Amino acid sequence: MRNFCLSLCLCVTFAVSAAVDLEQTMKNMGFQFKQAIEATDSATLLPVLDELIAQTEQAQQATFAADKAEQFREGLAKVLTELGAAKAAAQQDDIASAQQHLRQVDALRKQYHKQRKVSIWQLLFG
């Protein structure tokens, strides 16, 4: 029984740490996004975009709820596409276009965050 309890505690700890990793990754993405939006030149924007792309790729590796995993991975793929386009624009010193792609990333963020939230009615009635 003691070994069972210890095993259960370890499993819960690993599950919680995986969730914390995704949460921390999303916080890092938010910070990087804020820096990207505030960037005024390519030299400042490009390293931030590289880090944001790396964080997004890391988020894609996370474990999601089975019923929404495909949907969230699709959303992250769309974000990566927009970030790639923003990076390409920044490499050509087209900051206005890069900022437009970043605004699209923000729109995607809002869309997928709404889908992540569960309403009280859905919790009560399934």
N, C-alpha and C positions, 0 to 999 in steps of 0.2 A: 504494500500500500504506500509505503514511504517513497519507493522508487517511482510509483505511478504519479504521485503528487509532484515530485521533483521534475519528472518528464513533462507533466502538464504545465508547470510553471515555465520551463524552458521554452516550450512551444508558444505559449502566450507571449513571452518576452521577445522571441524572434518575430512573431506576427506584429507586435506593437512597434518593434524597431523598424520593420519594413514600412509600416505606415508613416512613421516619423521621417524616414528617408524621403518619401514622396512629399510629405509636407514641407520639409526643409528645402528640397529641390524646388518646389513651387515658390517658396519664399525667396530663394536665390534668383529664380527667374523673374519674379516681380521687381527685385532690386535692379537686376541687369536691364530689364525693360525700361524702368524709370531713367536709368542712365542713358540708354539708347535714345529715348524720346527727347532728352535734354541736350544731346550732342548737337553741336553746330558745325562740325567739320568731319571729314572722312577719317582723319588721323585719330580722332577721339572715338568715332563711331565703330570703326572696323574691329578693334579688339573687344569691344563690348558685344558686338554681334557674334563674334566667334565664341565668346563665353556663353551667350544666350543660346546659340545653336547647340553647344555641348550639353548645356543643362536640359534642353528640350529632348535631345537624344537620350539622356539619362532618364528622363521622366517616362519615355516610351517603354523602358525596360521594367517599369514598376508593375506591380500586381494590382489589377482593378477588379471591382465587383463583376462577376461573371456576366450579368445581364447588360452591363454597359461597357465592358472592356473593348469591344470592337469599335464602338462609337467614340470612345475617348482616344483610342489609338489613331483613329481616322482624323480626329480633331488635331492631335499633335502632329500628324503628317501634314495637315494643311498649314499649321503654324510653321513647320520647317520649310515648307515651300515658300511662304511669305518671307521668312527670315532669309532664305537663300536669295530671293529677289531683292530684298533690302540690301543685302551684302553686295550683290552685283551692282546695284545702283550706287552704293557708297564707293565702290572701287572705281566707278566712272565719275566720281565727284558730283553725283546727282542727288544731293541731300534731300531735295523736295520729294523726289520719287521714293527714296528710302524711307522718309517719314510717312509717306502715304502707305507703304507696305506695313510699317509698324502700326499705323492706325487700324489696318485690316487685322493684324495680330490681336490688337486690343478688342476688336469686335468679336473675333473668334473666342477669345478668353471669356468675354461676357456671355456669349452663347453657350459655351460648354459648362461654365460655372452654374448657369441656371439649370442645366440638365442634371447636374450633380446633386443639387438640393432636392430633398424629398419633402413633399408637403405633409402637414399634419394629417390631412384627410387620407393620403395614401398610406401613412403608417397605421391609421386606425382601421381602414376598410380594405387595404390591400390593393 
